[in-house]
Amino acid sequence: MRNLCLFVLVSVLVSKHLFVVLCTEEEQVKYYEEVIKKYEKMVADFQYPTDAKQYKPVNDSIYDFGEFDFIIVGSGSTGSVIANRLTEVENFTVLLVEAGSYANDFVRIPGMSGDVLLLNEFNWFYRTVPQKTICLGMIDNVCPYSRGKGIGGTSLLNGLVYSRGTPESYNRIAAMGNPEWSYEQVLPYFKKLENFHKNVKNVQVENDYHGFEGLVNVEYFPTNRHTTELFVEAAQTIGYKSIDYNGPNFAGASVVHAVHKNGQRWDAGRAYIEPILNRTNLNISTNSYVTKILIDPNSNRADGVQFSKDRRLYQAVARKEVILSAGTIASPQILLQSGVGPKTHLQQVGIPIVHELEVGSTFRDQPGMYGLYFVTNYSDPNVVKGQREKLAEYVKGFGLLGTSGSDALMFASFNQSSPQPDIELEMTYLDPNDAYRKTFYYNNETWNAIWNGTDGSKAFTIQTILLFPKSTGSIRLKSNDPYEYPLIDPKQLSDEKNIDIEKLYQGVQLALKLVDSKPFRSVDAKFINRTLPACAEHEYLSKDYWLCYIRHTSYADNHFQGTNSMGPDPEKGAVVDSRCRVHGIRKLRVADASIFPFTVANHPNAPCMMVGERVSDLIKQDYL
């Protein structure tokens, strides 16, 4: 149970941080009430951003920001790790450039994830171009894409699920010509980063596959709901055993492993950056938007970065390397703006070509079908508590606000001979309020048909997620203006043979079978009986109805990967080699989820941190 004073930063002077110290439960509860009230007002006033022009400098003057051994672009789940590990070497100087700011006490409340949390300054809130095969129930057929902006990146916004991916995924990457990334090679890095705690009973744990001394706290949410327990029981009744899904086997069900400690979010910034703020060889520049990598066109050498900060334009020099860790959307955007990418596209937007590579050409994400909403006769006593009571529990380190709502997972394969699962079923809880509607961009027809007017205290959803989709999209520039958001075209569920949507349909049927089992019948769980008007031409609950329903209620699961794919041969689409060095460009690496040549896990936060640990060692091998 947490019983600590809360230090609230109230102002920053030139060299001093001023804090207010709150030690009593009443003081802390009142503080969090005001914090939540502030962000709820932000939701009411929220306007979707359409570009990054708030960073645009007032003129073209360029100022010198200095020289460093390494410049890391982006302090997300990978960049934060690399900044920590490289500055362990006292002789290395590191500049960490981040477009956002430091996290605050609001984003670290897990119970705020999913709606209110996403509608604020820590989210880029990208949107796709209009889609033809997915997001048909969203406004203008556009999918909303949440990406974190701040020290910690998207680990400030996600559902806290810690999931490494399957051993077979990493062995497949190794077999593609990347021997450093086999499961045998990456498992020690997963264990290195992890500080695992079995803080609940009746769960399966494979101790040999976990680490217990790392910087990332991994545990189970402290408050399990009755229906979450039913989920795992129901999975066993239909043949899916209870597992440790971060162990050797991936087929089965479990309550969630979470990046979480004492009821709070344990994001990458908290784990890797906050403990090292006093290192003199680390310079962190927040609110700094990188516009391009400075590449010498004669030698194809990355010499530094250009970025805007406080409406002024700066350049910083990297003596050894630039490491691009801006994420699956921003990393290809920055490379393209720097003249590295497909020749035809760069010519179209008027950017001089430095080096031709298939940057942004293989955008991959797992489509998730969110429309499986179930109601029960069980009213969760944790949900119906008032906000003050929930906050009183939260400041003590337990209670509903200490969970993200993503409570349990089940992995299933439709091919018994395959070592890879096809589908993940994720049990989530949500309150279908206006913030949720805004976050997920539903149009009125879809919202009113599925979500509106439902009592969240007696309901749950089962999200059906396709783990290894065939469909591939792209990231392209809208123009040569670096402050324009890129054009994101995921093209999900568009594969020619309709394999992706067929597997999602099988996943829906599996979820319905799960809820029709004896454990869930004990609370009279039933699929919400409302017809989606857009699919009314089909017989209700027929296969054609479900295929229509999937295309309208599914969208990207915000687990983007693959836009700077790893591989030995750029002629076959590879952007980086097995040491994450950009093909044809000296002194430049990419290290984030964009390097994976296919989706390796449904929740890429853990794989991204592993990449940070692995790449840090590769860099040290090169320079020490």
C-alpha positions in Angstrom: 0.0 0.0 0.0 1.4 3.4 -1.0 1.7 5.9 1.9 4.0 8.5 0.5 4.0 12.3 0.3 3.2 13.7 -3.1 5.6 16.3 -4.5 3.7 18.7 -6.8 5.9 20.8 -9.2 4.4 24.3 -9.2 7.1 26.3 -11.1 10.5 26.1 -12.6 13.0 28.9 -12.2 16.4 29.1 -13.9 18.0 26.5 -11.7 15.4 25.7 -9.1 12.3 23.5 -9.1 9.6 24.7 -6.6 7.4 22.0 -5.1 4.3 21.8 -2.9 4.4 18.7 -0.6 1.1 17.0 0.0 1.2 14.3 2.7 -2.3 13.7 3.9 -4.8 11.6 2.1 -7.3 14.5 2.0 -4.7 16.9 0.5 -3.8 14.4 -2.2 -7.4 13.6 -3.0 -8.3 17.3 -3.4 -5.3 17.8 -5.6 -6.2 15.0 -7.9 -9.8 16.2 -8.1 -8.6 19.5 -9.4 -6.2 17.8 -11.8 -9.0 15.7 -13.3 -11.4 18.6 -13.4 -8.9 20.5 -15.5 -8.5 17.7 -18.0 -12.2 17.1 -18.2 -12.6 20.7 -19.2 -10.0 20.2 -21.9 -12.1 17.4 -23.3 -15.1 19.7 -23.5 -13.0 22.3 -25.4 -10.9 19.9 -27.4 -10.1 20.7 -31.0 -8.5 18.0 -33.2 -5.0 19.2 -34.3 -4.4 19.1 -38.0 -0.7 19.9 -38.1 2.4 20.8 -36.0 2.5 24.5 -37.0 2.6 25.6 -33.4 6.3 24.7 -33.6 7.0 26.8 -36.7 9.7 29.4 -36.1 9.0 33.1 -36.6 11.8 33.4 -39.1 14.5 31.4 -41.0 17.4 32.3 -38.8 19.3 29.2 -37.6 21.0 29.1 -34.2 23.7 26.7 -33.0 22.7 24.2 -30.3 26.1 22.6 -29.9 27.9 19.4 -30.6 27.3 16.0 -29.0 28.5 12.5 -29.6 25.0 11.2 -30.1 21.7 12.9 -30.9 18.6 10.9 -30.1 15.4 12.1 -31.8 12.4 11.1 -29.7 12.1 10.1 -26.0 9.5 7.4 -26.4 9.7 3.7 -25.4 12.9 3.2 -27.3 14.6 6.6 -27.3 14.3 6.9 -23.5 16.1 3.6 -23.1 18.9 4.5 -25.4 19.4 7.8 -23.7 19.8 6.1 -20.4 22.1 3.3 -21.5 24.5 5.5 -23.6 24.9 8.0 -20.8 26.1 5.2 -18.6 29.4 5.8 -20.5 30.7 8.9 -18.9 32.7 9.8 -22.0 29.6 9.8 -24.2 27.7 13.1 -24.5 24.0 12.8 -25.6 21.4 15.2 -26.7 17.8 13.9 -26.4 15.4 15.9 -28.5 11.7 15.5 -27.7 8.7 17.4 -29.1 6.6 17.1 -26.0 7.2 17.8 -22.3 7.5 15.9 -19.1 4.6 13.7 -17.9 2.4 15.0 -15.2 0.3 13.4 -12.4 -2.7 13.1 -14.6 -1.3 10.9 -17.3 0.0 8.5 -14.7 -3.5 7.6 -13.5 -4.1 4.4 -15.4 -7.9 4.7 -15.0 -7.8 7.8 -17.2 -6.4 5.9 -20.2 -8.8 5.3 -23.1 -10.7 8.5 -23.3 -10.0 11.7 -21.3 -6.3 10.8 -21.3 -6.1 10.9 -25.1 -7.6 14.3 -25.6 -4.8 16.5 -24.4 -1.3 17.9 -25.1 0.4 14.5 -24.8 -1.2 13.2 -28.0 -0.3 14.1 -31.6 -3.8 12.8 -32.6 -3.0 11.9 -36.2 -5.8 10.9 -38.5 -5.7 8.8 -41.7 -6.8 9.7 -45.1 -10.4 8.4 -45.8 -10.6 4.7 -45.9 -12.5 2.3 -48.1 -12.2 -1.0 -46.1 -12.1 0.0 -42.4 -13.2 2.8 -40.1 -16.4 3.1 -42.2 -18.3 3.9 -39.0 -16.1 6.9 -38.1 -16.5 10.5 -39.2 -15.6 10.7 -43.0 -14.3 7.1 -42.9 -11.2 8.4 -41.1 -9.3 6.4 -38.5 -8.0 8.3 -35.4 -4.4 7.6 -34.5 -3.1 8.3 -31.1 0.6 8.8 -30.7 2.4 10.0 -27.5 4.1 13.3 -27.3 6.4 13.7 -24.3 9.1 12.1 -22.3 7.9 8.5 -22.4 6.2 8.8 -25.8 3.2 6.6 -26.3 3.9 4.8 -23.0 2.2 7.9 -21.6 -1.1 7.0 -23.3 -1.3 3.3 -23.8 -3.3 0.7 -21.9 -0.2 -0.4 -19.9 -0.2 -3.9 -21.3 3.2 -5.6 -21.2 3.4 -8.1 -24.0 6.6 -9.2 -25.7 5.3 -11.0 -28.7 5.8 -14.6 -29.7 9.2 -16.3 -29.8 8.5 -17.4 -33.4 8.1 -13.7 -34.5 11.7 -13.0 -33.5 13.0 -16.2 -35.0 11.3 -15.2 -38.2 13.0 -11.8 -38.2 16.4 -13.6 -37.7 15.6 -15.9 -40.6 15.1 -12.9 -42.8 18.8 -12.1 -42.5 18.9 -10.4 -39.1 20.6 -12.9 -36.8 20.9 -10.4 -33.9 17.1 -10.5 -33.4 16.3 -14.2 -32.8 14.3 -15.0 -29.7 17.5 -16.4 -28.1 19.2 -13.1 -28.7 16.4 -10.8 -27.5 15.2 -12.7 -24.5 18.1 -11.5 -22.3 17.2 -7.9 -23.1 13.5 -8.4 -22.2 14.7 -9.9 -18.9 17.2 -7.1 -18.4 14.6 -4.3 -18.6 12.0 -6.1 -16.4 11.4 -6.0 -12.7 8.6 -8.5 -12.5 6.3 -9.0 -9.5 3.7 -11.7 -9.0 1.5 -9.5 -6.8 -1.7 -11.6 -7.2 -2.5 -15.3 -6.6 -3.8 -17.9 -9.0 -1.7 -16.9 -12.1 0.7 -18.8 -14.1 4.3 -17.5 -14.0 7.3 -18.9 -15.9 10.1 -17.5 -13.7 12.9 -18.5 -16.1 11.5 -16.1 -18.7 11.3 -13.0 -16.4 13.7 -10.5 -15.1 13.6 -9.2 -11.5 16.1 -6.4 -11.3 15.3 -4.1 -14.3 14.0 -0.5 -14.5 10.6 -1.4 -15.8 8.1 -2.5 -13.1 5.8 -5.2 -14.4 3.0 -6.6 -12.3 -0.7 -7.4 -12.3 -3.3 -4.7 -11.8 -4.2 -4.7 -8.0 -7.9 -4.7 -8.5 -9.4 -7.5 -10.6 -13.0 -7.4 -11.4 -15.3 -10.4 -11.1 -16.0 -10.5 -14.8 -12.3 -10.5 -15.5 -12.0 -13.7 -13.5 -14.9 -15.1 -15.5 -13.0 -14.3 -18.7 -10.1 -16.6 -17.7 -12.4 -19.3 -16.4 -14.5 -19.1 -19.6 -11.3 -19.5 -21.8 -10.5 -22.7 -19.9 -14.0 -24.1 -20.5 -13.6 -23.7 -24.2 -10.1 -25.2 -24.3 -7.6 -22.3 -23.7 -5.5 -22.9 -20.6 -4.3 -20.3 -18.2 -0.8 -19.2 -19.3 2.1 -16.7 -18.8 1.9 -15.1 -22.2 5.4 -13.7 -21.8 6.7 -17.2 -21.3 7.4 -19.8 -24.0 3.8 -20.5 -25.0 1.4 -18.0 -26.4 -1.9 -19.9 -26.8 -4.2 -19.4 -23.8 -5.6 -16.7 -21.5 -4.3 -14.6 -18.7 -5.0 -11.5 -16.7 -2.8 -8.6 -18.0 0.8 -8.0 -17.2 1.1 -4.3 -16.8 3.8 -1.6 -16.7 2.6 -0.4 -13.4 3.7 0.3 -9.8 1.7 1.1 -6.7 -1.4 1.9 -8.7 0.4 4.2 -11.2 1.6 4.1 -14.8 5.2 3.2 -15.1 6.0 4.8 -18.4 9.4 4.7 -20.2 10.2 8.3 -19.1 9.6 7.4 -15.5 11.7 4.2 -15.7 14.6 5.4 -17.8 14.8 9.2 -17.8 13.7 10.6 -14.5 16.3 8.6 -12.5 19.2 10.1 -14.6 18.3 13.7 -14.8 21.4 14.6 -12.9 23.8 13.0 -15.4 26.0 15.8 -16.7 26.6 14.1 -20.0 22.8 14.1 -20.9 21.2 17.2 -22.4 17.4 17.0 -22.8 15.7 19.5 -25.0 11.9 19.3 -24.7 9.3 21.1 -26.8 11.7 20.6 -29.7 10.4 19.5 -33.1 12.9 17.9 -35.5 12.3 19.0 -39.1 15.1 17.0 -40.7 18.4 15.1 -40.4 21.4 17.1 -41.7 22.9 14.8 -44.3 26.0 15.7 -46.3 24.8 14.9 -49.9 28.4 14.3 -51.1 29.3 11.7 -48.5 25.8 10.5 -47.4 26.8 11.2 -43.8 24.4 12.3 -41.1 26.0 15.2 -39.4 23.3 16.4 -37.0 19.6 17.5 -36.8 17.6 20.6 -37.3 14.8 21.4 -34.9 12.5 24.2 -33.8 12.2 25.2 -30.2 10.4 28.2 -28.7 9.7 29.4 -32.3 13.4 29.5 -33.2 15.3 27.1 -35.5 18.4 25.3 -34.2 21.0 22.9 -35.6 22.9 20.4 -33.5 25.9 18.4 -34.6 26.4 14.7 -33.9 30.1 13.6 -33.8 29.3 9.9 -33.8 25.6 9.2 -34.7 22.1 10.4 -35.0 19.6 7.9 -33.7 16.0 8.3 -34.9 13.5 7.0 -32.4 10.5 9.2 -33.3 8.1 6.3 -33.9 6.5 4.5 -36.8 4.8 7.7 -38.1 7.3 10.4 -37.3 10.5 8.5 -38.1 9.7 8.0 -41.7 8.3 11.5 -42.0 11.6 12.9 -40.8 13.6 10.7 -43.1 11.5 11.7 -46.1 11.8 15.4 -45.2 15.6 14.7 -45.1 15.6 13.4 -48.7 15.7 9.7 -47.8 12.9 7.7 -49.4 11.2 6.7 -52.6 12.6 8.8 -55.5 9.2 9.3 -57.2 7.5 10.5 -54.1 10.3 12.9 -53.1 10.2 14.4 -56.6 6.4 14.9 -56.3 6.8 16.9 -53.1 9.8 18.8 -54.2 12.5 17.4 -51.8 16.0 16.9 -53.1 16.9 13.2 -53.2 19.8 12.2 -50.9 19.3 8.5 -51.0 16.6 6.2 -52.4 15.0 3.8 -49.9 11.5 2.4 -49.4 10.9 4.6 -46.3 7.2 4.5 -45.3 6.2 2.0 -47.9 5.2 -0.8 -45.5 3.0 0.6 -42.9 1.5 -2.2 -40.8 -0.9 -2.3 -37.9 -3.3 -4.8 -36.3 -6.9 -4.0 -37.0 -9.1 -4.2 -33.8 -12.8 -4.8 -33.9 -14.2 -2.7 -31.0 -17.9 -3.3 -31.4 -18.4 -6.4 -29.3 -20.2 -4.9 -26.3 -21.7 -7.1 -23.7 -24.1 -6.4 -20.9 -24.6 -8.4 -17.7 -26.8 -8.5 -14.6 -23.7 -7.9 -12.4 -23.1 -4.4 -11.2 -19.4 -3.9 -10.4 -19.1 -2.3 -6.9 -15.8 -0.7 -7.9 -17.4 1.1 -10.8 -20.3 2.6 -8.9 -18.1 4.2 -6.3 -17.9 8.0 -6.3 -14.8 9.8 -7.6 -13.6 10.8 -4.1 -13.7 7.2 -2.9 -11.9 6.0 -6.0 -9.2 8.7 -5.5 -8.9 7.8 -1.8 -8.1 4.2 -3.0 -5.8 5.5 -5.7 -3.5 7.5 -3.4 -3.1 4.4 -1.3 -2.0 2.4 -4.3 -5.0 0.3 -5.3 -8.6 0.6 -6.6 -10.2 1.1 -10.0 -8.2 4.2 -11.0 -5.1 2.0 -10.8 -6.2 -0.1 -13.7 -6.4 0.9 -17.4 -9.5 -1.1 -18.2 -7.6 -3.6 -20.3 -7.8 -6.5 -17.8 -7.4 -9.9 -19.6 -6.1 -11.4 -22.8 -6.6 -14.6 -24.8 -4.5 -15.7 -27.7 -5.9 -18.2 -30.3 -4.8 -19.8 -33.5 -7.2 -21.1 -36.2 -4.5 -23.4 -37.5 -3.5 -26.0 -34.9 -0.1 -26.6 -36.7 0.9 -23.0 -36.6 3.3 -21.7 -33.9 1.7 -18.3 -34.2 -1.7 -17.2 -32.8 -4.0 -15.5 -35.3 -6.2 -13.5 -32.9 -6.0 -11.8 -29.5 -9.2 -11.3 -27.5 -8.8 -8.4 -25.1 -11.3 -7.8 -22.3 -11.7 -4.1 -21.6 -14.0 -2.0 -19.6 -15.1 1.5 -20.6 -17.6 4.2 -19.8 -19.2 5.1 -23.2 -19.1 8.9 -22.6 -18.6 11.9 -24.8 -14.8 11.7 -24.4 -14.8 8.1 -25.6 -16.8 9.2 -28.7 -14.4 12.0 -29.5 -11.3 9.8 -29.0 -12.5 7.1 -31.3 -14.1 9.5 -33.8 -17.4 7.6 -34.2 -20.0 9.1 -36.4 -23.4 9.7 -34.8 -25.1 6.7 -36.4 -22.5 4.2 -35.2 -22.2 5.8 -31.8 -26.0 5.8 -31.1 -26.4 2.3 -32.4 -23.7 0.6 -30.3 -22.6 2.7 -27.4 -25.0 5.5 -26.5 -27.0 5.1 -23.3 -25.4 1.9 -22.0 -24.7 1.4 -18.3 -20.9 0.9 -18.2 -21.0 -0.5 -14.7 -22.7 -3.6 -16.0 -20.9 -4.0 -19.3 -17.6 -5.0 -20.9 -16.2 -5.3 -24.4 -14.1 -8.0 -26.0 -11.8 -6.4 -28.6 -11.0 -8.8 -31.4 -7.5 -8.1 -32.7 -5.8 -9.5 -35.8 -2.1 -10.1 -34.9 -0.5 -10.7 -38.2 -2.4 -8.9 -41.0 -1.6 -9.3 -44.7 -2.7 -5.8 -45.6 -0.1 -3.1 -45.9 -0.4 0.7 -46.1 2.0 3.7 -46.4 3.2 6.9 -44.9 3.8 9.8 -47.3 4.4 13.5 -47.1 1.6 15.9 -47.7 4.1 18.5 -48.9 7.7 19.6 -48.3 6.5 21.6 -45.3 7.8 19.6 -42.2 5.1 21.1 -40.0 2.3 19.4 -42.0 1.1 16.1 -40.7 1.9 13.2 -43.0 -0.6 11.3 -45.2 -1.3 8.1 -43.4 -3.1 5.4 -45.5 -3.2 2.1 -43.5 -5.4 0.2 -46.1 -6.3 -2.3 -43.4 -8.6 -5.3 -44.3 -7.7 -4.6 -48.0 -5.8 -7.8 -48.9 -6.9 -9.3 -52.2 -8.0 -12.7 -50.8 -9.8 -11.1 -47.8 -7.8 -13.3 -45.4 -7.6 -10.5 -42.8 -11.4 -9.9 -42.5 -12.1 -13.6 -42.5 -9.8 -14.1 -39.5 -11.4 -11.2 -37.7 -14.8 -12.8 -38.4 -13.5 -16.0 -36.9 -12.3 -14.0 -33.9 -15.8 -12.5 -33.4 -17.3 -16.0 -33.4 -14.7 -17.1 -30.9 -15.5 -14.2 -28.6 -19.3 -15.0 -28.9 -18.5 -18.6 -28.0 -16.4 -17.5 -25.0 -19.2 -15.3 -23.6 -21.8 -18.1 -24.2 -19.9 -20.4 -21.8 -21.0 -21.3 -18.3 -18.9 -18.8 -16.4 -20.4 -15.8 -18.3 -23.9 -17.3 -18.2 -23.7 -17.0 -14.4 -24.0 -13.2 -14.9 -26.3 -13.4 -17.9 -23.8 -11.9 -20.2 -25.3 -11.0 -23.6 -24.2 -9.3 -26.8 -25.9 -5.9 -26.9 -28.9 -6.4 -29.1 -28.8 -3.4 -31.4 -28.7 -3.4 -35.2 -26.1 -1.2 -36.9 -28.1 0.8 -39.4 -25.3 0.7 -42.0 -25.5 -3.1 -42.0 -29.3 -3.4 -41.8 -29.6 -4.7 -45.4 -28.0 -8.0 -44.2 -29.7 -10.6 -42.0 -29.0 -9.7 -38.4 -25.9 -11.6 -37.1 -25.4 -13.4 -40.4 -21.9 -13.7 -41.8 -22.6 -10.9 -44.2 -23.9 -8.7 -41.4 -20.7 -9.4 -39.3 -18.4 -8.6 -42.2 -20.2 -5.3 -42.7 -20.1 -4.7 -38.9 -16.4 -5.4 -38.8 -15.6 -2.9 -41.5 -17.6 -0.2 -39.7 -16.5 -0.7 -36.1 -12.9 -1.8 -36.6 -9.9 0.5 -36.8 -6.2 0.6 -36.2 -5.2 -0.8 -32.8 -2.5 2.0 -32.5 0.3 -0.6 -32.6 2.0 0.6 -35.8 5.1 -1.0 -37.1 7.2 -1.6 -40.2 7.7 1.8 -41.9 11.5 1.5 -41.8 11.8 -2.3 -42.2 14.9 -4.2 -41.1 16.6 -6.4 -43.6 19.9 -7.0 -45.4 18.8 -5.9 -48.9 17.4 -2.4 -49.7 16.5 -3.7 -53.1 13.8 -5.8 -51.3 12.5 -2.9 -49.3 14.8 -2.9 -46.3 15.5 0.6 -44.8 17.9 -0.5 -42.0 20.3 -3.4 -41.5 20.3 -5.8 -38.6 22.2 -3.3 -36.5 19.5 -0.7 -37.2 21.9 1.4 -39.4 20.2 3.1 -42.3 21.3 1.5 -45.6 23.5 3.9 -47.6 23.7 6.6 -44.9 26.6 6.8 -42.5 26.2 7.7 -38.8 22.4 7.3 -38.9 20.3 4.6 -37.2 16.6 4.1 -36.7 15.5 2.4 -33.4 11.8 2.1 -32.7 8.8 0.0 -33.8 9.2 1.1 -37.4 12.1 -1.3 -37.9 10.1 -4.5 -37.5 9.4 -6.1 -40.9 6.0 -7.3 -39.7 3.9 -6.9 -36.6 5.7 -8.8 -33.8 3.3 -8.2 -31.0 -0.1 -6.7 -30.3 1.3 -4.4 -27.7 4.6 -3.0 -28.9 5.7 -1.1 -25.8 7.7 -4.0 -24.5 9.3 -4.8 -27.8 10.2 -1.1 -28.3 12.0 -1.0 -24.9 13.8 -4.2 -25.8 15.0 -2.6 -29.1 16.3 0.3 -27.0 18.3 -2.1 -24.8 19.5 -4.2 -27.8 20.5 -1.2 -29.9 22.3 0.5 -27.0 24.6 -2.6 -26.7 25.2 -2.6 -30.5 26.2 1.0 -30.4 28.5 0.4 -27.4 30.1 -2.5 -29.3 30.9 -0.1 -32.2 32.5 2.7 -30.1 34.0 1.0 -27.0 
